[in-house]
Amino acid sequence: MSAARMSQVIVPNVFTLLPADADKRTIIHTLAEAMVTAKKLSPSQVATIVEEAMGREAVGSTGIGHGIAIPHCRTALVSEIICSYGQCPLGLDFDSLDGEPVHSVFLLLTPPDRKEDHLALMKSFASQIRKEHFCEFLHQVPTSQALTDLLTEFEGQ
């Protein structure tokens, strides 16, 4: 199997607008709930996902800079790599490495046995972030489909 791409793991129709006053836990909870709506998680799994992702945040912030955060965890609750996306035009405080507000948040969930795929995905996404205009366009996508189209376009470059 070729390395997963962000455009392939984003769950369709999980585009969520995030309130600017939300804290990390609320943001992660909101993005996990979006996966429940998309039938990728059950409501009973949300609390565990939040705790696992917050545990990862305790190790170090996943606010990777350029207005992007990728809270994530490896969890036995999923059988495939899945990701939800939230956007906050006003910007959120996500304790980012560059100190800047976060406008785009990806909650990435990976099965425990897919560590290499997870690392490859993060590395691939990091290369997209460095491309000219990617972050600027990302922070302005208005819909789930526009997000997938943007990711697909940049991954093809």
N, C-alpha and C positions, 0 to 999 in steps of 0.2 A: 504494500500500500504506500502511495506517495504521501509525503508529509501533509498533514491537514492544513488547511488555510482558514483564516478567520471568516471568510465569506461562506465557507462550507459548514462551520460550526455555529454560526449565529442562528438562533431559533427564529423562524419567520414570525413576523407580527409581535415581537416582544419589545418594540420601540417604546420607551417610557420617558415621559418628561419628569424630571426630578425637581423637587422644591429646593431653592437656594439655601434654605435654613436647615436642611437635613444633615444629620451626622452620619459617620461611616456605617454604623449599625443599621440605621434607617434606610440608607441607600442600598446596602446589601440585601436587607429584608425586602425592599420594594422590588429589586431586580429578581430575587428568588420567587416572589409572588407572581411576577410576570411569567415565569416558567411554569407555574401552577396553571395560570390562565391558558397557556399554550399546551397544557397536558404533558409537559416534560418532567414535572415533579408533582408529587401529591402534597396536599396542604400539610400533612403531618411531617413532611420532610423539611419544611422551611426552617424551623428553629435549628435543626442540626446543621443545615447548610450555613446559616448565619454564624453559628458558633465556630464551625470549621474555618470559614473565611476570616472571621475576626481573629481566630488563633493565628492564622497566617499573617494578618496585619500586625499582630503583636511582635512578630519576628522583624518586621520592617515594612514601611509603607509601600503599597503597590501603586501609589501616585507616581508614575514613572516620568512625569514631566510633559511639556508641550500641551498641557491641559487635558491629559489622559490619565485615567487610573484603571488598573486591571486587577481588582480583587479576585482571588482565585483560591481553589483548594482541590486536592485530590480526595475524592469521596467514593465510598462503595455504594452510594445511593444512585449513581448514574452508571449506565452501561456503555455510553458513548460520550465523547467530548461535546459539551453544549455550552452556549454562551448567550447571555441576554445583554441588552444595551440600554443605557439610560443617558439622557442628555439634559444639561442645565445651562441654558444660554447665559444666565447671570453669573455662573461659576460657583463652585462648591469648595469648601475647605476640606481637602483630603490629605493634608499633611504631605504634600508632594515634595519630591526630592529637589525640585527647582524653586519651591516656595510659591509657585503660581497657582491660581485657582484652577479647578478641574471643570471642564465642560462636557467631557465624554467619559462614561464609565462602562466598562465591559466586565460582567461577572462571568468568570470562566470556571466551569466544573469539569473535572477530568476523572475517569475511573483510575483506581490505584495502579492498574497494570499498564497504563498508557503514558508513563512518565516521559519516555523519549519523544512521543508525539506531542506532549504538552510543551516540552522544551523547544522542540522544532517550531511549533506554532508561535510561541513567544518570540523566538529569534526572528522568524519570518515577519511577524507583526512589527517588531522593533525596526526592521529595515523599511517597512512602509512609512513609519512615522518620520523617518529621516528624509523622505522624498519631498521635494518642493511642493507646497500647496496642500499636501495630504491633510494635515491637521486642521488647517483653515477650512477646507471643504468638509471634513468630518464634523466639525463643531456646528456646521450649518445644515446638515442633512435633515429634511423635514419629515421623512417617513422611513418605515422599515425597508421598503423596496429601494429607496434612494441610498440607504446605508449599504445594502447588499451590492447594489450596482457600483457604488464608489469603491468598496473593498475589492470587488472582482476586477474593476478597471486597474487599480493600482497594483494588484497582485500579478496582473498580466504584463506589467511594464518591466 
